[in-house]
Amino acid sequence: MTGAARRVAVIGGGPGGLYFAALARQLAPEREITVFERDGREDEFGFGVVFSDETLDGIAQADPAVFAALSAEFARWSDIDVRYAGQVRTSGGHGFAALDRNRLRAILQRRCDELAVDVRYRTPAPPVGQLAEEYDLVVAADGIHSATRAAYADTFRPELDERTARYMWLATDKVFDAFTFIVERFDFGVLQVHAYPYSAERSTFIVEIAEDAWRRAGFEALADREFARGESDDESVRRCAELLAPHLEGHRLIPNASRWIRFTTVRNATWRHRNVVLLGDAAHSAHFSIGSGTKLALEDALALAASLSEQPTVEEALAAYEAERRPVVESTQRAAQASLEWFETIDRRTGQDADRFAFNLLTRSRRVTYGNLRARDPGFVAAVEAAFAGGADPAGAAAVPPMFRPLKLAALELRNRVVVPPLATFTSPEALPSAFDRAQLTAHALGGAGLVIAGMTAVTPEGRATDHCPGLWNDRQEAAWRELVASVRAVSDTPLGIQLTHAGRRAATSVPGPDGIGRSLGADGWPLLAASPLPWDADSPRPHEANQVELTAVVADFAASAERAARIGFEVLELQFGHGHLLSGFLSPLTNRRSDRYGGPLAQRLRLPLEVLAAVRAVWPAGRPLLVRISASDWAPGGTSEPEAVAICRALADGGADAVDVSTGEVVAHQRPPYGRGYQTPFAELVRAATGLPTVAVGAISGHDDANSVLLAGRADLVAVGRAQLHDPLWTLHAAAEQGYTGPGARWPGPWAAGSRRPPGPGSDRVAPRLRLVREPEPPVHRRWRPDRPGGADRTDLTQRTEEER
């Protein structure tokens, strides 16, 4: 026999378990495979499942017989409809295939029969420990409430993240002709639906609602009893049918063990224990809004079966399976988490117009972006861009990517929405801006961004983060900065800003090493000032708790440095109220343990930051933008909450801030941020929606596609691009070239104009010959599910309908 595991037990006869059994038997016919399934062969559970092209390609390669059977029954379409605020917006070019889950299970059952897999229906699996002794391999495909996972919890170390929103799986005999998102606002809150066709007779219809709205809508009272296994909450189903009647158009909702549940994201430290391995929902789950858990289970099954044939032992096969699948699953879970959180907080966006709301919804997971939406359906994105530009746009909205739209901030007109944030160089041992600071700011000013901010400039000697940071507290420093700004002005008119800070307990550290962390200077440092005498970490000195005299001096120091910045000619000023620096230390409940009027409730923790803001606002020229950077989350239990972040920003707006630079973290050493593309952007969206204050989105925004997505969705007004600017100081101009944009939002310096086009690379002059006698027609952008027509789908011209709806 080729590969590992002669005798295999599978716990669970759902699609994942059956597909694995079929593939494993197909690859090694001599394997003895037994599937234990507690339900009957003909029992039906669930509704439709959606497949991606990737998954279908895998099935086609792995088992053409199964693929052929599935393909004969697929519902196929390419459109997504967003029904919102009484209007419909349609985006095409996506490509979907769906199938009744029970038909999928029947096809896999039949395939297992053909391959002589021993599937034992109405037979609960013996204890997993017993199976592990009797079989070479035990595959646990026993679902999200896996008993196997619970039995070996010490090994698997599961993390079960149960969310608060409620949802209910239903079907309807209304056959939708596209994937349809329904978002309706009622007096109790927002009710949303994820609906899609899966046969000629039915569609899946998932109703979702936030916990507080669920209670206000009366669902809590309807669901306040124990339901038997397989029983549905019929009263809640009737209530949903009443509320959503306009969308059902006389059709009924069909329950099947349907009741309100909360979604649980399942993660495990490992998926294997000796010869026992988890598969599908037992190992991991991803929110239904980005795809089907069945899809992930089928992909798991393929990878596990392949690993068993490729590796010589069970141990090596399970290790190879997990190594292959874990990165794929974790990537999917990151996208699913972003999507889940978007729908949990959907009420933040229900003030948007229909076009931007639809774009925001479609790009919620960060996997679908401005660029690939534009490639799939140019007309849809052009309509959203026109709305972003204010309606009618004679110049053609599609010709100007969102990042190159101008923005007026206070009295300053920025030619585009890209900000080079404060990027510390740590090249100033005498606290003076260095030659490298000059070179970096000049390069970034020439690089095309709308605003460049010089960073981490201390207002006092003891406020420096390191002994190589610049300052702005004396005349010599003011003169040096003035000369630097003049030299940049000689070659560029890009607006320049400066960030002022006092590092507080994060002061007196070494220049960060390759890991980005600075260590305490120890005896070579200086006394630290903080809100409370709490060291940054175990290796840091204890700071001094600032007294009233010192706090008064801090306010005066910030104001004095702001006056110097204004005289120097900086057009923008940013105050650092985040990242664990002194003023951040007053805002966070984790770092402010004071009992005087500067500690305790948020209103008192805000006192010093607002005193600083007021003093700076009094001396900073009217019309020049004043920004404040905050940490909207500490990424640690007991830290700044979202309501507190909103309250802080409202207070900053009332105090005269023109915009908020919304960052997160770096407040405490034990933080656990979920790093990833755009992971901080939701906080900028939160602040913008709740306060109306312009926001700057920061954090792992490194591609122009992400920048355009953030801006067009209305998640922020500006995007700060940091590390990518270090990689390429001409990042903004190169982004313009890559998008074919040559307008006023991206002005190449005259001496560099010849470089504004991408140089030709190898093979760029090759013209491909024609090799097809008959050209393949371009696939339609808009394809609807039409079960009553040959082929089940057709190309529908939606231009007239969507124009009328707009």
C-alpha positions, 0 to 999 in steps of 0.5 A: 500500500502507498502512504500511511494508515491502513485502517481509518475511522472517521467520526461524522458523516457530513460532507467533509468526513464523506469526501475525505473517506472517498478520496482516501479510499480512491488513493489507496483501495486497500484501505479499510475506512469506517465512517460513524454517522449518528443521523440517518442516511436520508435525514436532511439538515441545512440549506445551501452551500457556496463554493469558490472556483478554487475549491471546485478546481480541486474537486475537478482534479481530485474526483471528476466523478464527484465534480460531474455530479455536482456540476449538474445541479449547481446554481450559478451566477455572478452578481451581488445585489445590495438592498439598502435604504430602499435602493438596490446596487448591483456588482457583477463579475464575481462568480458563484456556484451553490448547491443544496447541502443535502444533495451534496451529502447524497452525492458523496454518500453515493461516491462512498458506496461506489468505493466500498467505504463502510458508512454506518448510519444511525451509529454514534462513534465509540469513544475516541480513545477506543477508536485510537487504539483500534485504528491507525488513524481517527479523523474527527469531522464531528463539527463545531461542538466536537466531542473529540476536541473536548476529549483532548482539550489539553492537546488541542488547546481550543479557543472558542470565540463566541460573538454577541450577534444573533443569527438564524439559518433559514430557506425560502421558496423565493428563488433569488437570482443573485447573492443578495444582502438585505439591510433594513433599519427598523425602530429597534435597529438594523436587521440584515439578511444574507441570501442566495439561490441553491436550487431551482426551488429554494434559496438560503436565507440567513437573518442576522441582528445585533444582540441589543436590537434582537432584544428590542425587537422582541425576539428574546421573549420568543426564544425564551425556552429550551428547544428540542434537537431538530426543533425550530423557533417558529414564532421567531421565524414568523416574526422575521417573515413579517419584518422582511415581507417586502423582500419575500414578495409573498414567499415563505420562510422554511425552517429546519432546526432553525433558531437564534444562535451566536457564531463561534469562531473555533481556533486550536493550537494544534489539530492533531493528537497522536493518531487523531486529527481534526477536520473542518469545523472541529478544527476551525470555523470562519464566519458564514459571511465570507463563504461556507464552512463546508468549503473549508472542510472539503479543502481539508479533506483533500489535503489530508487524503493527499498527505496520507498518500505522500508521507510514509507515516501517520505522524508525518502525514498529519504534520504535513496536513496541518502545515499545509492547511493552517496558513490557508485557514488562518488567512481565511479566518482573518478575512472572516473576522473582519467581515464578522466585525463589519456586520456586528457594527453595521449601524456605523455605516447606515448613514452612508449613501447607497453607492458607498454603502454597497462598496463598503460592504463588498470590501469589508473583509479586505480580500475584495478591494477597489482594484479587483472590484474595478476589474470585475465590474468597472461600471459599478466602481465608476458609479461609486467614484462619481458619488465620492466625487459629489455626483456629476463629475465632468472630468470623469470620476473613474479617471481619478483614483480616490487617493488622488482626490483633493481634501481641504483640511481646515484652510489647507488644500491637500492635493491628494489623500496620502500622508507620510506619517512621522517616521523617526530616524534616530539620527539626532544625538544632539537633539537637532534635525540631522542631515538624514532628517533633511534627506528623508523629508526632502525625498518624501516631499518630492515623492508625491504625498499630499502631506509629510509629517516630521516625527517624534519631536520632543518638547523637553529634553526628558521627553525624548524617546531616545537620546537620538531623537530631535527636539524643539525646545530652544532657539538653536533647534528652531533655527535648525528646523527653519533651515531644514524646512527652507531647504525642502521648500526650495524643491517642493511645495508639499505641505510639511507638518511636525509631530510634538511629543513627550515620551513619558515613561517610554523615554530614555530608551536605546535606538530600536534594533532590528526587532523595532524595540528600544531598551532602557538606557539604565544608568545612562538615561534620565528621570522619567515622568508619567501619569502613574509610577508604573514601569513599561516592563520588568526591565524598565525603571519606575517613572516619577508620578507627575505632580501639579507643578510638572503638569503645568510645565508640560502644558507650557512646554507643548505650547512653546514648541507649537509656537516655534513650529508655527514660526518655522513655517510648518503648515500642519501640527500633530500632537502625540496623544497615543502609543504610551507616551506621556499624554497617552498614559493619562488617557488609558485606564491601564496606565493612569492609576491616579486618585487626584483630578487627573485620574479616575473616570475618563472625564478626569483622565482627559483633563491634561490632554485637553489642557495641552490641546487648549494651550496649543490651539491658542498659539497655533495659527487659525487655518493651519490644521491641528491633528491629534494622534490617539491609541483607540485600543490598548489591545489588552484587557481593561484598556481603552474601550471603543465608547471611550475612544469615541468620547476622547475624539469628541472631546478633542473635536470640541477642543479644536482638533481638525482631524484625528490620526487614529492609531492603536496599541503600544500603550502597554508592553503586554498588548496583543494586537491582531496584526494584519493588512489594515487592522487599525482601519476599523477604528478610524471608521468608528471615530469618523462615523461617531463624531464626523471628525476627519480621520487618518487611517494608519497601520499596514496600509502599504498598497494603493489598492488598499488605500483606495478601498479605505477612502472610497468606502468612507472608512477614513479621509486620509491614509497614512503610509509609513513603512512602504514609504521607507521602502520607496520614498516615491511610493505615491508617484509610483502608485499614480504611474501604476494606475495610469493617473497623470492628473494634479493629484500626483505631480512629478518633479520636473527633473524627474518627469522622464521617469513618470512611466514604468521602464520597460522590462524583459519581454515587454516588447513581445506581441503574442500571436493569435493562436485561436481560430475562433475567439472565446467570447468575454464572460458576461459581467452580470449573470443571474440565476435563471433555473427556468432557462437552458443552462440555468443562467443568462446574461442580463443587461442591468444598465436600465434597472440599476440606473432607475434604482439609482 
